[in-house]
């Protein structure tokens, strides 16, 4: 029996690069892991950019392998990925409008300024990224909250945002307080409610039914799902259309971990960079 030999012409291999520089804004060295399409240096094509929070987790999320497989199957376009290695996640990630009730999120404005005024301009200078297109941003858990906050506040830079098990519980008051209110105290929800429609923006949300066990309002639905669905409701009231501007992907056995998010990654990439989009 002859052994099937893979067709080298159909193989897709992304190259890896890494940049690192000291940021005065964040007062730390910031490393960024880069994934680049085959023959990007000689290509006349300009590529879309995906910015990822928690770039240190790109390998465990299977980003490179998943992109290569989807490109080989002609399901997505080639793209450039920049994964920002996290520093102090509880201070750099969050909501830029306000710190949470434990004073976490002190560096969210500095992180936003780093992304928008330092990193993206440098990426546009160094790599063949399409300057005319708006970019995509994604993240998991706290990184997902940060991605949503950045996309919402910088719609001129970001058009699409992907959130895996987003920490939309981020709040200004402890939920155990008798004064706590989901409506008033969840910071991302309030930011959207008080904001204006940003035309053209698109949102992708993932949750898992095993993300957690907490159920603040005792309605039989875990908080991560409740918080995400409530955020989708806020976006819908703002004028965004479910199934057109908003996609929701709920995983029956999904947990709050990298393995689940890696399993969901192909769905996000096909949504954000699919050939039919």
C-alpha positions as CSV (number, residue, x, y, z in Angstrom):
1,X,0.0,0.0,0.0
2,X,1.5,3.3,-1.0
3,X,1.7,6.0,1.6
4,X,0.0,9.4,0.8
5,X,2.6,12.1,0.4
6,X,1.4,15.6,1.5
7,X,1.3,18.1,-1.4
8,X,4.0,20.7,-0.6
9,X,2.2,23.2,-2.8
10,X,-0.8,23.2,-0.5
11,X,1.2,23.6,2.7
12,X,0.9,26.8,4.6
13,X,3.5,27.9,7.1
14,X,3.4,31.1,9.0
15,X,6.6,32.6,10.2
16,X,7.1,34.0,13.7
17,X,8.7,37.3,14.7
18,X,9.0,39.1,18.1
19,X,9.4,42.7,18.9
20,X,10.2,44.1,22.3
21,X,10.6,47.7,23.5
22,X,10.4,49.7,26.7
23,X,7.1,51.7,27.0
24,X,7.2,54.8,29.1
25,X,3.4,54.6,29.3
26,X,3.4,51.2,30.9
27,X,6.8,51.5,32.6
28,X,7.9,48.1,31.4
29,X,9.4,46.2,28.5
30,X,6.5,45.1,26.3
31,X,7.0,42.0,24.1
32,X,4.8,41.3,21.1
33,X,4.6,38.0,19.4
34,X,4.0,38.3,15.6
35,X,2.6,35.8,13.1
36,X,3.3,36.5,9.5
37,X,1.9,34.9,6.3
38,X,4.1,32.9,3.9
39,X,6.2,35.1,1.6
40,X,4.8,38.3,3.2
41,X,8.0,40.2,2.4
42,X,7.7,39.7,-1.4
43,X,3.9,39.9,-1.5
44,X,2.2,42.9,-3.0
45,X,-0.8,42.1,-0.8
46,X,-1.6,44.2,2.3
47,X,-2.9,42.0,5.1
48,X,-5.5,42.5,7.8
49,X,-4.3,42.8,11.4
50,X,-5.5,40.9,14.4
51,X,-4.4,42.3,17.7
52,X,-4.5,39.8,20.6
53,X,-4.3,40.5,24.3
54,X,-2.4,37.8,26.4
55,X,0.1,37.2,23.6
56,X,2.0,34.8,25.9
57,X,-0.9,32.3,25.4
58,X,-0.9,32.2,21.6
59,X,0.8,28.8,21.5
60,X,-1.7,27.2,23.9
61,X,-4.6,28.8,22.0
62,X,-3.3,27.2,18.9
63,X,-3.4,30.4,16.9
64,X,-0.7,29.6,14.4
65,X,-1.8,26.1,13.7
66,X,-5.4,27.0,13.4
67,X,-4.7,29.9,11.0
68,X,-2.5,27.7,8.9
69,X,-5.2,25.0,8.7
70,X,-8.0,27.4,7.8
71,X,-5.9,29.2,5.2
72,X,-4.9,25.9,3.6
73,X,-8.6,24.9,3.4
74,X,-9.3,28.4,1.9
75,X,-11.7,29.2,4.7
76,X,-10.0,32.4,5.8
77,X,-7.8,35.1,4.2
78,X,-4.2,35.4,5.2
79,X,-3.6,37.9,8.1
80,X,-1.0,39.3,10.4
81,X,-1.4,38.6,14.2
82,X,0.2,40.6,16.9
83,X,-0.1,39.2,20.4
84,X,0.8,41.6,23.2
85,X,2.5,39.7,26.1
86,X,0.6,40.8,29.3
87,X,2.2,42.7,32.2
88,X,0.0,43.3,35.3
89,X,-3.3,42.0,33.9
90,X,-5.4,43.2,36.8
91,X,-4.1,46.8,36.3
92,X,-3.6,47.0,32.5
93,X,-6.8,45.2,31.6
94,X,-10.3,46.5,32.5
95,X,-12.5,49.4,31.6
96,X,-10.9,52.8,30.8
97,X,-13.8,54.8,32.2
98,X,-13.4,53.7,35.8
99,X,-11.5,51.3,38.1
100,X,-13.4,48.5,39.7
101,X,-14.4,48.4,43.3
102,X,-11.0,46.9,44.4
103,X,-9.1,49.7,42.5
104,X,-8.0,47.3,39.8
105,X,-7.6,48.7,36.3
106,X,-5.3,51.7,37.2
107,X,-3.3,51.3,34.0
108,X,-6.1,50.7,31.5
109,X,-5.8,54.2,30.0
110,X,-2.0,53.8,29.8
111,X,-2.5,50.4,28.0
112,X,-5.0,51.9,25.6
113,X,-2.7,54.7,24.8
114,X,0.2,52.3,24.3
115,X,-1.9,50.2,21.9
116,X,-3.2,53.1,19.9
117,X,-0.2,55.5,19.8
118,X,2.8,53.3,20.1
119,X,2.1,49.7,19.0
120,X,-0.3,50.0,16.1
121,X,1.6,52.9,14.4
122,X,4.8,50.8,14.7
123,X,3.1,47.7,13.3
124,X,1.8,49.6,10.3
125,X,5.3,50.9,9.7
126,X,7.1,47.6,9.9
127,X,4.7,45.1,8.4
128,X,2.6,45.0,5.2
129,X,-0.7,45.7,7.0
130,X,-3.6,47.2,5.1
131,X,-3.7,50.9,6.2
132,X,-7.1,51.5,4.7
133,X,-8.9,48.8,6.7
134,X,-9.9,48.9,10.3
135,X,-8.4,46.2,12.5
136,X,-9.7,43.3,14.6
137,X,-8.9,42.8,18.3
138,X,-9.6,39.8,20.6
139,X,-8.9,38.5,24.1
140,X,-9.9,35.9,26.7
141,X,-11.4,36.6,30.2
142,X,-9.9,39.9,31.4
143,X,-8.1,40.2,28.0
144,X,-11.6,39.9,26.4
145,X,-12.9,42.7,28.6
146,X,-10.0,44.8,27.6
147,X,-10.5,44.0,23.9
148,X,-14.1,45.1,24.1
149,X,-13.2,48.3,25.9
150,X,-10.5,49.2,23.3
151,X,-12.8,48.4,20.4
152,X,-15.6,50.5,21.8
153,X,-13.5,53.5,22.6
154,X,-11.4,53.4,19.4
155,X,-13.9,52.6,16.6
156,X,-11.7,54.4,14.1
157,X,-9.1,51.7,14.6
158,X,-11.1,48.6,15.4
159,X,-14.1,47.3,13.5
160,X,-14.3,43.7,14.8
161,X,-13.9,42.4,18.4
162,X,-13.8,38.8,19.6
163,X,-14.4,38.1,23.3
164,X,-13.8,34.6,24.8
165,X,-15.4,34.2,28.2
166,X,-15.2,38.0,28.8
167,X,-15.0,39.3,32.4
168,X,-18.1,41.4,32.0
169,X,-18.7,41.1,35.7
170,X,-16.2,44.0,36.2
171,X,-18.0,46.3,38.5
172,X,-17.8,49.5,40.6
173,X,-19.4,47.9,43.7
174,X,-19.0,44.6,45.4
175,X,-21.9,42.3,44.4
176,X,-22.3,41.3,48.1
177,X,-23.3,44.9,49.0
178,X,-26.9,45.5,49.6
179,X,-26.6,48.5,47.3
180,X,-25.3,46.5,44.4
181,X,-27.2,46.6,41.1
182,X,-26.4,44.7,37.9
183,X,-27.9,47.6,35.9
184,X,-25.9,50.4,37.7
185,X,-22.6,48.7,38.7
186,X,-21.4,46.6,35.7
187,X,-18.9,49.0,34.1
188,X,-18.8,47.7,30.5
189,X,-22.6,47.5,30.3
190,X,-22.9,51.1,31.6
191,X,-20.3,52.3,29.2
192,X,-22.2,51.0,26.2
193,X,-25.5,52.2,27.6
194,X,-24.1,55.7,28.0
195,X,-22.3,55.7,24.7
196,X,-23.3,56.2,21.1
197,X,-23.8,53.8,18.2
198,X,-20.5,53.3,16.4
199,X,-21.6,52.4,12.8
200,X,-19.9,49.4,11.2
201,X,-18.7,47.7,14.4
202,X,-19.1,43.9,14.7
203,X,-19.0,41.8,17.9
204,X,-18.3,38.1,18.5
205,X,-18.9,36.6,21.9
206,X,-18.1,33.1,23.3
207,X,-19.1,31.6,26.6
208,X,-19.1,28.1,28.1
209,X,-21.8,26.6,30.2
210,X,-19.0,25.4,32.6
211,X,-17.2,28.8,32.7
212,X,-18.1,29.1,36.4
213,X,-20.7,28.2,39.1
214,X,-21.5,31.7,40.4
215,X,-25.1,32.8,39.9
216,X,-25.6,36.2,41.6
217,X,-29.3,36.7,40.8
218,X,-30.2,33.0,41.4
219,X,-31.9,32.6,38.0
220,X,-30.2,29.3,37.2
221,X,-27.9,30.8,34.6
222,X,-24.2,31.3,35.5
223,X,-23.0,34.9,35.7
224,X,-20.6,34.7,32.7
225,X,-23.5,33.8,30.4
226,X,-25.9,36.3,32.0
227,X,-23.3,39.1,31.9
228,X,-22.5,38.4,28.2
229,X,-26.2,38.1,27.2
230,X,-27.0,41.3,29.1
231,X,-24.1,43.1,27.2
232,X,-25.5,41.8,23.9
233,X,-28.9,43.2,25.0
234,X,-27.3,46.6,25.6
235,X,-25.7,46.5,22.1
236,X,-29.0,45.5,20.6
237,X,-30.8,48.4,22.2
238,X,-28.0,50.7,20.9
239,X,-29.0,49.6,17.4
240,X,-26.6,46.6,16.6
241,X,-28.4,43.6,15.0
242,X,-28.0,40.1,16.4
243,X,-26.7,37.6,13.7
244,X,-25.5,40.5,11.6
245,X,-23.5,42.8,13.8
246,X,-23.4,40.4,16.8
247,X,-22.5,36.7,16.9
248,X,-22.8,34.6,20.0
249,X,-21.2,31.2,20.4
250,X,-22.1,29.2,23.5
251,X,-20.3,25.9,24.2
252,X,-22.1,23.2,26.1
253,X,-19.0,21.8,27.8
254,X,-16.9,25.0,27.6
255,X,-14.8,25.9,30.6
256,X,-12.9,29.0,31.6
257,X,-9.6,27.8,30.2
258,X,-7.2,27.9,27.3
259,X,-8.3,24.5,26.0
260,X,-11.9,25.7,25.5
261,X,-10.8,29.0,23.9
262,X,-8.5,27.1,21.6
263,X,-11.4,25.0,20.5
264,X,-13.5,28.1,19.9
265,X,-10.7,29.9,18.0
266,X,-11.6,28.5,14.5
267,X,-15.1,29.8,14.9
268,X,-13.9,33.3,15.7
269,X,-11.3,33.3,12.9
270,X,-13.8,32.2,10.3
271,X,-16.2,34.9,11.5
272,X,-13.6,37.7,11.5
273,X,-11.5,36.7,8.4
274,X,-13.7,34.3,6.5
275,X,-13.6,34.4,2.7
276,X,-17.4,35.0,2.6
277,X,-17.3,38.0,4.9
